[in-house]
Amino acid sequence: MNQELGIVVSRPLKSVVLMIEISNITKIFGSQTALDDVSFTIETGSIVGFLGPNGAGKSTLMKIITGLISPTNGKVLVNGIDVTGNAAEVHKIIGYLPENNPLYHDMYVKEYLQFTANIYNIGNAKKAVEEVIERTGLRAESHKKIGTLSKGYKQRVGIAQAIIHNPQVLILDEPTTGLDPNQIIEIRNLIVGLGRDKTIMLSTHIMQEVQAICNHIAVLDHGRLVANDETQRIQQKTTDGNQLVEVEFNCKIDEQLLRQIANIVSVEPQGENRYLVESAAESDARQDIFNFAVQNKIVVLSMQTRKRTIEEVFQELTNK
């Protein structure tokens, strides 16, 4: 457990089938350590948000899981299969969408997916192509050249090629990068639908995306795992398990006065007459804030506790 942050970094294994087990993974490129002794598990049926600043090692770990590169030390098991030396077997149960989504722009959508199905030696390739076109919403675009598609539909084609062999595990590296808000929602809904029967691991810098679709979060920083837990549990935790209270007064007040209230750790302005107050874990600041308002003849318009957002937790974890 990370004692400073109070967030679980590793947990005892539950009595469930583990889809992916990452054990003591280290990857060194020359003098740079991209991954430093990373260990965690991804359980069947999870949608895992894989977070970290640029250069934290997310893409490197995803490539190791898919067998595209080998670790310097450690091992990855996918359904009990060691990825190192068994890449062909692993590729049967993993679908992968890399960050740059390499596609053949001169090929037609259906032609490209037929080509991909043949690579996987799918028995009834024609049926598999039709099913994946339907599932990814590509029906109207299936007779177009990939190069003529919008970025959103190109991403759909990338996801389609990743799932055409019906893998149990789907790994998506920045699947919504460069999309407009409507396209992001469309791809997000597609991922949620796929998550009903697949284990999904996705990296992203869009925190709202993680909050909306992921039930588990793993955070890398400088190649080290700094958090690994269920999304709700991570949101409930702050640096010391402190309480957060949002309060709105009927007038602007001096923040220093709020900070003088017993057990108040910090005060952050949130807009006109609104403040985010953090108090020590052993206290409930709401009564003290109310008493402060009464004593100073200030009206409290609203006051409520709230969880930290994923973005706040991410900043807290990676700014340490």
N, C-alpha and C positions, 0 to 999 in steps of 0.2 A: 504493500500500500504506500502511496505517496503521502508521507506524513504532513508535508506542508499544505497540500491541497485537499487532503481528505478524500481523494478519489481512488477507487480501486484500479490497480494496474494489472493485477493478475488475480484470478479466482480459482477456487478448487473446481475440478471438473465435475459436472453434473452427470447423472446417469442417463445420458442421451447419446445418440450417435453423433460424433463430431464430423462435420463435413471437411473442415480445413484445420490442421494443427501446425502452427508455426513455432519452431523450437530453436531458440538461440541463434537466430539468423544474423550473421555479420557479412557485410559486403564491402570490400576495399577496392577502390580504383586508384592505383598508384599510391600517392601519399594521402588520399582522401578516403575517410571512412563514411560511406553513404548510409550504412545500417550498422547499428552497434548493439549486438546481443538482443535482438527483438524476439519476444515470445508471446503468443496469445492464440486463442482458438476462436473459430467461427462455427457456430452451431447450425445444424440443419434448419432451414426456414428463416434465417435471419436476413435482414437488409441492413448491412453494415456501412455506415458513413465513415470513410477513411480520410481523415483530415490532417493538415499540417501546412506550414508555410512553404513557399517555393524552395526547393532544394532539401526538403526534410527527409526524402527517401521514399515517398509514396509510390511513384512510378517504378522505381527500382524493385521494391518489394512485390508489386503486382507482376512484374516480368519474371521474378523468381518463382512466384506461385504458379504461373502458367508454364514454367519450364523454358522460357526464352533465354534466360541467363542463369548461371549457376551461382550459388552463394559461396563466399570464401570459407565460411564455417556455418554449421547448423544444418537443419533439414526442414522440409515442408512435406507433410503428408496430406493427400487429398483422398478422402474415403479409404484411408489406410495405405494408399500407394505413395511411395517415396518419389517425389517429382524428379529428383536427380537420377538420371539413367532410365527413366520410364516416361519420358515426355509424350510418346505416342499414346500410351494408355491414358495419361492424364488429359490429353487433348480431346479424348472421347467424352469426357464428363465436364469439361470447362469450355465456356464460351467467353471470348475476350474482345472488347472494343478498345483499342489503344487510343491515346489522346489525340493523335493526328488523323485518325480514321482513314487509313490508306484505302482508296477505292480506284477502280479502273473507270475513269471518267468517259472513255469512249465506248464503254459497254452499256447495253440496255439493262435496266433494273432486273428484269426476269432472267435475262441472259447471264448476268453476273451471279445471281443467286443459284441458277442451275449449275454454273461453273463451280461455285462453292460447295454445293451438294455433292457433286462428283468427286471433289477432293476428299470429302468425308466418306465416300463410298456408300452413300445412303441408298438403300434398296429401291424404294419408290421415290426417286428424286423429284419427279413432276408433282406428286402429291405434297411432298415436303415443301416445295417452293410455293405452291398455292396456299398452303396453310400458313406459312410464315408471312406471306404478303398480306393475307387477311388479318393476321394477328398484329402486325405492325402498322396497319392502316396505309398500305402502299398500293392498294388496288388501282386508284386513278392514275398513279404515276408509273405503274409497272411496265408500260410500253415506251417509256421515255429513256433517253440517255442519261446516265448518272450525272454527267457534267452539266446538264441543263437544270438540275433540281436545286431547290433552295437549300440552305444550310440545314434547316430542320429536317427535310426529307432525306438529305444525305446521311444525317445521323440515324434516321430510321432504317436506311439501307444497311448502315454499319451494325446496328443492333440486330437486324434480320440475319445478316451473315453470321453473327455471333451465336444465334439461337437456332439456326436451321437444323442442326443435328440434335436438337432437344437436350442440351446439357443440363446437368443438375446444378451446376455452379455457373454464375454469370459475373464476370469482372469487367467493370466499366470505368475507364480512366477519363475523367472530366467529360461526361456525356453531354452536358448542356453548354459547354464553352462556346461563346460566340453566337448564341441563339437569342432571338428577341423574346420578350416576356410571354407572348402567346405560345411560341415554340417550346419554351422552357416548360410551361404547364402541360403541353401535349406530351413531351418526352417524359416528364415526371409521372403523368398518369399511366403511360406505357410501362414504366419501370415498376410502379405499384402493382399493375396487373400481372407482370411477369413474376413479381415476388410472391404471388399466391402459390406457385409450385416450384420455385427455384430459390436457392441461396444466392444472395446478391451482395457483392462488395463494390462500392463505388467511391471514387475520390471526387471531391468538388471543393470549390472555394465559395459556393453559395450556401450560406448558413441556413437560410430559410428552407432550402431544399432538404437539408439534413433533418431539420426539425419536422418537416412535413412528411417525409417518407421513411426515415431510418429508425429502426427500433434498437439499434446498437451503435456505439461510436468508438472508434479507436483513433487516437491522436499521436502523431509522430512529431518530434521536434529535434532537429539536428541529428537525425538518425536513430533516436531513442524513443521508445514507447513511453509516453507520459500519462496516458489515460486509456482505459479500456473498460467500458461498462455500458449498461443499458442507458438509452437516451434520457429517460425520465430521472434515473438515479443521478446521472451527471448534472442535469439541470438543477436538481435539488441541493447540490453541494456547492459551497463557495469556499474561499480560502480556508476559513476556520469553521465551516458549517454555519456561517452567520445568517441573520435574518435580513431580508430586503423589504423595505416599506416604501411605497409610492404615496406621497401626500401632496395635496393641493390646498393652498391657503387662498384667502380672498384678497391678499395683497402680497407684494414682494417683501421678503424679510432678509435680514442679515444672516448669511449662512453660518457665520461664526457663532451666532447664538444657538443655532441648532446643534452645532458640534459640541457645545458645552453640556448638552443633556447627557446624563449618566449612561455609559455603555455604548454611546454612539461612536462608530468607527470611522465613518466617512459620510459626506453629504455631496451629492452631485446635482446641479441644476438640470432640469429636464424640459425647460420651456417656461413660459410666463407663469410665475407663482407656483410651479410644480418642482418637487425635489425627490430624488431617490436617496433614501436614508438607509445606511447599513449599520446594523447594531450587533453587538456581541451575541454569540449563540445562546448564552445562558439567560438572556433577557428578552422580553417582548416590548419593543420600543413604542408600540401604539399608544399605550396608556400614558407613557411619559411625554410623547409628542402632543397628545390631547391636553394634558395638564399644562405643558408649555404654552399652548395656544390660549388656554383660559387665562393664565397668569398675565399674558401679554395682550389680552383683548383682541386676539386674532381668531377669525372664523376658519374652521377646517371644512373645506368644501367636499373633499373626498380623501379616503385613506384606505389602502389595501396592501396586503403582502403579495409578493410575486416571486416566481422562480427567476434565476438568472437565465438569460437567453443563451442559446448555443454560441452566438458570437461573443458574448461576454466571457463565457467559460473558455472558449478558444483563446481569446486574448490573454486571459489569466494564466492559462497553461503554457502558452508559447512565449510569454514575455518574462517568464521567470529566469 
